[in-house]
Amino acid sequence: MSRPNEARADGHGRVYQASGDQHIVEHHHHAREWSGPDSVRHPSIGRAPVTLRDRVGEMDRLRAAVEPGVGNRVYVLHGLGGCGKTAVAYTLFRHATDNVGRIGLWVNASDPASLRSGMLAVAADRGATDAELTGARGGLRPAADLVWHYLDRSSEPWLLVLDNADTPAILRAGGWLRTSPAGIVVVTTRQAATHWWPGAELLQFGVLPRQDAALVLQDIAPHAGTLDDAAEVADRLGHLPLALTLAGGFLAHQIIDPWTLADYGHRLDGSADTGPAGLVDAIDETHFDPRHLLNRTWQLSLDSLTAQGLPEATPLLRLLSCWAGDPLPLKLLAHAELGAELHSSRVESALRGLLDHSLTELVPGQVRCLRVHGILLDSVAHATPDDQREQLAATAARLLQAMLPQVPERGAQDPAMLLLAPHIMALLRRVTRWGTSSSTIESAADCALRLIVAVHRSGDYSSALTLATDAVALATAALPTDNACVLRLRLRVGRALFRLGRFEESEALYQELRSDSERALGPDAPETLEACLKIGSPLANLGRIQEVPPLRRRVVQVREEALGRQHPLTLMARSAFMEIAANPGMAGLPEQAEMIATGPELLADCFRTLGEHHPLTLTAELNFAAALICANRHAEALPHAVKALAGYERTFEADYPLVLNTRQALAQILTALGRHSEAVEQGELLVAGRLRVLGPNHPWTRHAQDLLAQYQDANTSSSTE
């Protein structure tokens, strides 16, 4: 990433020359505060199990593992969906925190974004500073290393639960799963393959023994019948804990004409074509699909709700099946409507019905959420009639779009919006499997795009890259790669790759995008122009600066003709064009002087159109200062660097990377102007910030220390002359 005497600035992220030998890419973090889950100290499981049945041997083993002094161990609880792995983990969590004195930490590991934010919340809980978290979120320091640094040094023993880790590759790719003498890790997953879990102890969970399965029903619905009746129903439900919980919840909430267990069993027998009767004796857990055991269970509950005057519960549950089994913000349902089947005024009563029958549960926290078990959602989605899928998916996308701003602000995002990540990806997956119309798939892809932009603008480039890559893979299962929606998603992949310093990959993708977009949409399409504009960033960092000016000049010309000279997109392109002059490869060339000459007019237009404190205006100030530095016009650069630093300090914290890099540029100007004591002052602030954000061993920290030493030497020399 280093190349002699190169420095450049790019959009809202910067690369600056520090002393003639350092190439620094700023990974831009816009959040003033780190944003993550409400709390990792509380399991996000909603309703706790009444009593944990069976699992005696497993619980004895796990309780021994969390005794004082035990550490350096990983336990993997694996088994089919709905068999109660999370209930076991929850019971252990309560035992460890209530009886043993361990700190309990609970992270949802179902998707990369949730895992990453949860693990960084663990680091925050164990003492990581906001500056360190900022660096980790944007790729300036390895996130997993930061988390485990603080877990290893925890003054209190801990239990870390990684729940729903059904895609183990997520854990491996980030290096998230490790051991520590300070604690114990428990993973719940459906994946049993030992190659995913080297060094871990695996505990398998399946369906319950007959007697315990019957007791689960009696625990939840104690007045519904005898133990023998419960055993008969348990047999029909395959002894699957989730199915037993749904059945028990149904029976427990019958009021006017309550069913007995015997009644429930007869109803199950009455629909043998869709129910579980006859499956029990042939269960092979390696190929068993628990959805089959659930179909009749939830259908009986919905039939009962319809009889009670709540037919809307059925379309509401089908709507919920468009999303994921992770916590879903309740306000997403505020304007849910499905024509005559579900009016928005009936959503709350329908939801209460689903809650009463244990088909969904409320999850406590800062953001009010509900959750439906993923296996139940898959079962409902699988059984949804084909002629209803289009409307359901379109409605699910519309509701998501209502919560997702078209142009997210830079900075910390609404926690409720960030919770939508798994639901957006689940919807995109659902619409491709259901075979919905292209317009509905594009709406789902647009939801993904808005989310990715928000995550990117929060500074979490690693999560943005993962989300964008996954969204492209899902969308291209149903849409061509040169579809406009897909092209926009691919552009986000390119931007995230660049922010993470993967310049070769970013440049190659932008070249491909430019070709695809020009062929499909035309040379002046917004997507084509965006690819032309953004490809300049990796090109400059790969030493190919000579290729950049014609690309950006053309974008400026087309946008000026189409949008006007003072449109924000045009101003952005003009700023990017002037930015090229900051690259040392342009030094002394006539084009550099041409670019620098556009600076005063650009700044005047930004002031007039956006105001002097707008981020785009500050970007233009900083780009102009960097260009002047490269041209050795330090006295002219000084007021612009001072303005940019003052503007960023008003907006961001002192350790914000853009503040630090602007401070570095200012120190460079000051030392060139012979104002050595002021350069030392800025250098000291720079070193302190780099230490807090990156730690003492990061190359940029060491480089800042080298710069400070140079400034101090120059100051000493000037004092003795």
Buried (B, 14 or more C-beta within 10 A) or exposed (E): EEBEBBBBBBBBBBBBBBBEEBBBBBBBBBBBEBBBBBBBBBBBBBBEBBEBBBBEEBBEEBBEBBEEEBBEBBBBBBBBBBBBBBBBBBBBBEBBBEEBEBBBBBBBBBBBBBBBBBBBBBBBBBEBBBBBBBBBBBBBBBBBEBBBBBBBEBEEBBBBBBBBBBBBEBBBEBEBBBBBEBBBBBBBBBBBEEEBBEEBEBBBBBBBEBBBBBBBBBBBBEEBBEBEBBBBBBBBBBBBBBBBBBBBBBBBBBEEEEBBBBBBBEBBEEBEEEBBBEBBEEBEBEEBBBBBBBBBBBBBBBBBBBEBEBBBBBBBBBBBBBBBBBBBBBBBBEEBBBEEBBEEEBBEBBBEBBBBBBBBBBBBBEBBBBBBBBBBBBBBBBBBEEEBBBBBBBBBBBBBBEBBEEEBEBBBBBBBBBBBBBBBBBBBBBBBBBEBEEEBBBBBBBBBBBBBBBBBBBBBBBBBBBBBBBBBEBBBEBBEBBBBBBBBBBBBBBBBBBBBBBBEBBBBBBBBBBEBBBEBBEEBBBBBBBBBBBBBBBBBBBEBBBEBBEBBBBBBEBBBEEBEBBBBBBBBBBBBBBBBBBBBBBEEBEBBEBBBEBBEEBBEBBBEBBEEBBBBBBBBBBBBBBBBBBBEBBEBBBEBBBBBBBBBBEBBBBBBBBBBBBBBBBBBBBBBBEBBEBBBBBBBBBBBBBBBBBBEEBEBBBBBBBBBEBBBEBBEEEEEE
